[in-house]
């Protein structure tokens, strides 16, 4: 009887864990607009793309514009049940007559987008659950992309899971989501891509200054790099959410 109870509790624990696992398929797109076209792109998203995304089960989570935006960039993050659902949703969206007409009208005076980048993503096991911003809440978001040294991504993830995220929180940074990229070439090591939020850009810079001096961080980073540096390249951008973003 006792053994049966233990087995039942273990099974319930495993079921609970599996339900909390986020196995959705994520996509981050970055659009670089032609000169003077960023506002038109944002209007097209607000008035046409976002409503149609809902129709075709494309869940738009965040829509952002960099605080310093010499590249005329626009970032947005989406999620889907899986890759197959993603492909079907975009096929149907692209064929929608309302979208075709909206796209045509918006580009009567020239193309809006000069180039685009796409990252396909999966959630890490240490990522917080997605939560939309509260009504009236305004934050500065920070997107960071880490290229790890060869074969060092597991070590980097362990450092984030066991130390970095907690130290971020202790220094006033809010952990939003953590992902690794899905690479089409299996020989390419995935990147770590994550989002933080701050009260504003000045607060972000102060938090980073304090983080780098934090004794806990110095101890954790030193211990993790006894066999060499973990990170080869860091890309970072501060962004503000649009009025139609769930994260803002």
Helices and strands as residue ranges (DSSP letters): H 2-20, E 25-33, H 38-44, I 45-49, H 50-55, E 59-66, E 73-80, H 83-95, H 97-106, E 113-123, E 140-148, H 153-159, I 160-164, H 165-170, E 174-181, E 192-198, H 201-213, H 215-224, E 231-241
